[in-house]
Amino acid sequence: MDVNSLSTIISNIGVPCACLIATFYLWQKETDAHKEEMKNMTDALNNNTQALTKLTDHITGSEKNDD
């Protein structure tokens, strides 16, 4: 095998494989980051739900006391 054929093999197979591995790695990191973002979003949504429930109960309790 001469240098030319080795260079051709690396160009035709090595570079696409390296790009594929890099793309998979970045996709995996992005997926992990998205999981963390969604966990934080879920926590915030649950906290807002609890706050709205307490606020509704407080307002409803105030209206009952006005009667």
Order of alpha helices (4+ residues) and beta strands (2+ residues): alpha-alpha
